[in-house]
Amino acid sequence: MQKILRLLLLSTLLLGWDFELYSQSSFVINGATPQRFENAEASLYRFVNKERTITSIKNGAFSFSGNLEQEYEKVYLDIRQGSEPLWSFTFFVQPGNSEVSIDSSVAGDQIGSAARFINIPFLKEQRDYQQTVVSIEDSARKIFNLLRYAKKVKTTSLDTNYLQEVYDRLYIEEKKRRIDFIKENASSYYALTIFEERVMYDFLISTDSLSALFSVFDPSLRKTQLGGKVSEYFDILKSLSIGRKMPDFWFRSSDHKLYRVSELNRSGLALIGFWHSGCAPCIRHIPHIREIAKTYAAKGLQLLWISTDLQDATWRRRLESLPMPWLQTCDIEAYRDTTSLKSLYNISYSPQYFLIDKQGVLIYHNVQSVQLGYDDDLTVLEEVLK
């Protein structure tokens, strides 16, 4: 009998423990709104899983609930009356119950504007970031849009060189402030999210510099789920660094013949380029790439261009208008296996060029092979090929 009682007690404890773990990962957001928001639509967008939940405001209240997929989740709460926006705010949720009480004053999307928050984390850090970084981000964005407009219409009333200088200065200052914010808040999960979203994928920052910046975070943050994601990304970067053997893969060319990358560089070097039909720098490089292909063909240089276009027809239309007399393929399943070539080579922007030697080792990458920026005029590539 005592044995049965002990088993029952153990089962109760285990069930309670499982429930506690589950409840710790759940969240509830309760909202209170002024009368004029009655019957408006409240929607909650979760950035982690890209899901949107919509509910109606009744009796001045709304509620959202769910299970967190990581320690904290960034969400976007938006309230609208038909097509009219009433209030919106981006914030983080954590396990447990949270409250958002919107004042009856003017609607706003500033941090803490016209609202009271309970059990919402990182509000102070968000406010500090807004004041120190977002303000200059907005200025840089406005100058960039003005610069793009001036180049598009080719107006003489706007000095594009001056606008470019102003934008470059703002961009450098924006980056500096963002990095300073991360260093000053190295024990904050919010700063880790800024690093992951706004710094980690910046190709103008070297892998060594990124690793050094990541190392300033508190060790407990580096052990979080988000910290693990960052560490995995660095492992990918290191595996694709110069001096490392590159992943091999098979592909079908534009004329449906089957190849492996390891077959291309048996007699010399293989240059792999990632591009897409709407990429202006990619298209601008093509005449230069033609000359490179012609000049170094005698040395056994083989070229493979991989389009990241999503549609076969889009890719082929561009091929017809741009003569490229070397191997072409597209990163869709009709031309490769289930693994995306973009994922395999960690491609998040174009163009990117990888030069591989006979042993399959990376000896040039248009981003890694320069100290700042990237090899836009391909002079470094030509130096490596000589």
Secondary structure, 3 states (H helix, E strand, C coil): CHHHHHHHHHHHHHHHHHHHHHHHCEEEEEEECCHHHCCCEEEEEECCCCEEEEEECECCEEEEEEECCCCCEEEEEEEEECCEEEEEEEEEECCEEEEEEECCCCCCCCCCCCEEEECCCCHHHHHHHHHHHHHHHHHHHHHHHHHHHHHHHCCCCCCHHHHHHHHHHHHHHHHHHHHHHHHHCCCCHHHHHHHHHHHCCCCCCCHHHHHHHHCCCCHHHHCCHHHHHHHHHHHHHHHCCCCCECCCCEEECCCCCEEEHHHHCCCCCEEEEEECCCCHHHHHHHHHHHHHHHHCHHHCCEEEEEECCCCHHHHHHHHHHCCCCCEEEECCCCCCCCCCHHHHCCCCCCCEEEEECCCCEEEEECCCCCCCCCCCCCHHHHHHHC
